[in-house]
Amino acid sequence: MTDAVFLTREKSKNQASLLRLQAAGIKAISIPMIEVKPLTFEWTEKALQVDWIFFTSQNSVRFFLQKVRQLPTNIKVASIGEKTSEALENWGISVDFEPSLYETEVFLKEWSQKNAAETNAVLLPQSKIAKPRIPQFLTNLGISCFRLPLYDTVLPSEALTNLKSALASYPHFIAVFASPSAWRNFKQILDDLAFHKPFFIGSIGEVTTQAIEKDGYEVTFQPEKYQMENLIDLIIKESKNDDKKL
């Protein structure tokens, strides 16, 4: 039997899940394991001499468009998924491509099948610690990829204290992760605290699940559609199961 759900995203992104779980009668605690810090970057008009811009997160949309208010009409925009598309549309940017599944490999496969032959260059605004998968894929197709690091992801200063307190109060829990970075920071704190008790894990999608399983842990909850609300709904549904009852 578990006592609570630990939400590990950035503080601002935990609120909706917190309210959703509480409305279902489930104890939920926001314990951010990541904090986003914007980077200073040099910007020139030459950087917009590309055919496509790939946006792979809501953060990349926010930090990019805070500085570049308007895109040339000849540049097409690709979004990794529904929430990123919503963020773009909130800025008045139309999305030309969105994959059928919020997952990098699906994004690359579906985009390349339709657009690679007519593309010479892509701009990729992203996190400083983003994996090189997209640039490598584009380079292999003979497409130039210009990476633009916009932000870094760090461990919040209060994360250790908050997690230590939560573990003491709620030793039987479900921890929810939306990125490998949040998982790595969470696991590092568990290791530092020598916490070895079993717990349930919820993962937003395949990339995060792979990072968790690589460390020898098992993911109990992963939604078919890689969105946080779907993961939270799955946890609420499964909480009625006696084996996972909250």
N, C-alpha and C positions, 0 to 999 in steps of 0.2 A: 504494500500500500504506500502511495506517495503523498507527500504533504503539500507540495507547491510546484509551480512551473517557474524556472529561472529564464528570463528573457535577456539575451546577451548582445543585441544590436546596439547601435548608437542610441543615446537617450531619447532623442526626438522621434525615433522610429519605433520605439517600444510602446508608445502610449496607446495606439490603436489595438494592439494585441492584448495589452494589459486590461483595457476596458472590455474587450471581447471575452476574455477568460473570466473576469470578475462577474460579468453578466450571466455567465453559465454556472456561477457558484464555485469557481475554481480559484484558489489562492494563487496569485501571480506576483512576481517580484522583478523589477527592472534592475539588472546588474550589468551595465554596459561593459563589454570586453574590448570595444574598439572606440576610438575617437578620431574623427577626421580633421586633419589640419591642412588648410590650403597652402599651396606652394606659389612662390613668385615665379612667373614665367615671362619670357620675352615673346612679344607678339608682333608679327609682320604680316602685311597683306599677302606676301608670297606664300605663306602657309595655307592660304585658302585657294591656291591654284591646284586643286585636286578635284576628282570626279565625285568622290563620296566622303562623308564623315560617318564614322562608326561610333555610336554611343552605347556603352556597355553597362552603364549604371545611372541612377538618378543623380549621384554626386558628380559624375562627369558632365551631365547636362547643366547642373547648377553652377559649377565653377567655371565652365567654358562660357556659358551665355551671360554670366555676370560681367564678363570682360568683352565678349564679342556679341554685341546686341543683335546684329542682323547678319544673316548669311546671304551670299550671292545666290541669285535665283537659279543659276546653272548647276549648283552643287546638290547632289541627292543625299538624303539622310537615312541611315539604317539604325534601327533600335534593337537591342537584345531581347526586349520583351515588353509586356503590357504596361508595367509601372514606369519604365523608362520612356515609353511612348507617351504616356499621360503627362509626364514631366515636360517633355518637348512641346506637346500641344498647349500646355499651360503658358509656355513662352511664345506661343504663336507659330511654332515650327511644325510644318507638315512632315509626316513620316512616310518615306517611300518604300521601306522594306521592314518587315518584322517577321521573325521565324514562327513556325507553328508550335515550337516548344522553347521555353526560356533556358537554353543550354548552348554553350559555345560551339560545340561540334555541329549541332543542328543548324545554328545560325550560319556557320561558315559553309556548310554543305548546300543549304538552300539558297543562300545569297550567291554563291559562286555559280551554281547551275543556271541562274537567271541573268547574272550581271558581270561575271568575270571577264568575258570576252571583250566587252566594251569599256573596261576600266583600266586606266593607266596608273592612277595614284589615289591613295586613301589617307585621310587624316584620322588619327586615333587618339583622342583625348582620354586619359585614363589615370589610374592610380600609379604612384611611384613604384609600388611593389607588384604591379600586375604581371602575370605570367606572359612569356613571349609567344604564346601559341598563335595568336592572330597575326602578328607581324611575320612569323615564320611561314604560316600558311599562305599569306599573300605573296611573300617573296618567292616561294616555290612556284607560284603561278605567274611570276614575272611582273607582279604589280608592286609599285613602290609604296611603302608604308611609312608615314611620318608620325612617330610617337610623340605625344605631348603630355608629359607628367603634370597633372594639375593639383594633386593632393597626396598626402601621406596618411597612413593609418597607424595609429599608435595606441598603446595601452593607457587607459585613463588612470590618473594618479590615485584615485580612490578605489580602483578595482579590487585590489588585494583586501583592503579593509571590509568592503561591502560583501565580497564573496565569503570571506572568513566568517562574518557575522551570519550570513544566510545559511551556511553549512551547519553552524552551531544550532540554529533555530529550526532548520528544516533539513535534516540529514537524509531524508528519502525524497528525491525530487526528479523532475524532468528538466533537462537543460536543452534550450532551443538555440540553434545556430543558423545563421544566414550567410556565413562566409568561412573559408578556411582560416582567415586571420583571427576571427573571434574564437574559433575552436582552439587554435594554437595558444592564444593568450590564456584561455580558460584552463587548458591542460597544464600549462606551465605553472599556474598558481596552485592547481591541485597537487602537482609534483612537489612544489616548494613547501606545501602544507602537509605533505605525506598523507594525503587523503586517498584511500584505496577502497572505499566502500562502493558497491555497485549502484548505478543510477540509470535512469532511462534517458535516451538522447533523441531529440527531434532535429532533422536536417531539412533545409529548404529544397535541396536538390543534389544532383549527382556529384558535382565538383566538391561540394562541402562534405558529402558522404564519403567520398574517396579519401579525403584528408583525414577524416575521423577513423575510418577503417584501417588506414595505413598505420595508425598509432595503436592498433590492436583493440579498438573499441567497436561496439555494435550499435548500429542505428536502429531504433525501434519505430520511429515515425518519419516517413518521407512521403509527401503528397505526390500524386500523379502529375499535377500541374504545379510547376515550381514557383509558387507565390506564397508569401507569409500567411495571408488569410486562409489559404487552403491547408497549410500545415497546422494552424491553430484550430481550424474546424475539425481536422482529423484527430487532434489531441482531445478535443471536447467530445467527439464521438466515441473514441476509444476509452475515455475516462469512465464510461458506463460499464466497461469490462472489469470484473472483480479483480483480475490480475494486475490492473493498472489503475484501479480506482483512486481518485484523489480525495 
